[in-house]
């Protein structure tokens, strides 16, 4: 559970993903006759966001829309919103920033 592999591969990692993770203690592993394996070597691919032109290295098996660590979406919500507002036309950007200021954020 503390292996860095899970920072990029903990489900959900694609639209419609039905994956899950089950943590097992040593006794349960012994009972089932299982042994922990080494994590797989991480392979990545280059993804270019067509809208922004941003280039990212994405782990294979991970949809670019889900390329964040567990809990990472919430932790980066303010930055994501600020980036979206910065791309707005000036009139909408001003209106959005005024609404945010008025709401006390």
Secondary structure in CASP SS format (residue, H / E / C, confidence):
PFRMAT SS
TARGET T0000
AUTHOR 0000-0000-0000
METHOD secondary structure of the structure
MODEL  1
X C 1.00
X C 1.00
X C 1.00
X C 1.00
X H 1.00
X H 1.00
X H 1.00
X H 1.00
X H 1.00
X C 1.00
X C 1.00
X C 1.00
X C 1.00
X C 1.00
X C 1.00
X C 1.00
X C 1.00
X C 1.00
X C 1.00
X C 1.00
X C 1.00
X C 1.00
X C 1.00
X C 1.00
X C 1.00
X H 1.00
X H 1.00
X H 1.00
X H 1.00
X H 1.00
X H 1.00
X H 1.00
X C 1.00
X C 1.00
X C 1.00
X C 1.00
X C 1.00
X C 1.00
X C 1.00
X C 1.00
X C 1.00
X C 1.00
X C 1.00
X E 1.00
X E 1.00
X E 1.00
X E 1.00
X E 1.00
X C 1.00
X C 1.00
X C 1.00
X C 1.00
X C 1.00
X C 1.00
X E 1.00
X E 1.00
X E 1.00
X E 1.00
X E 1.00
X C 1.00
X C 1.00
X C 1.00
X C 1.00
X H 1.00
X H 1.00
X H 1.00
X C 1.00
X C 1.00
X C 1.00
X C 1.00
X C 1.00
X H 1.00
X H 1.00
X H 1.00
X H 1.00
X C 1.00
X H 1.00
X H 1.00
X H 1.00
X H 1.00
X H 1.00
X H 1.00
X H 1.00
X H 1.00
X H 1.00
X H 1.00
X C 1.00
X C 1.00
X C 1.00
X H 1.00
X H 1.00
X H 1.00
X H 1.00
X H 1.00
X H 1.00
X H 1.00
X H 1.00
X H 1.00
X H 1.00
X H 1.00
X H 1.00
X H 1.00
X H 1.00
X C 1.00
X C 1.00
END
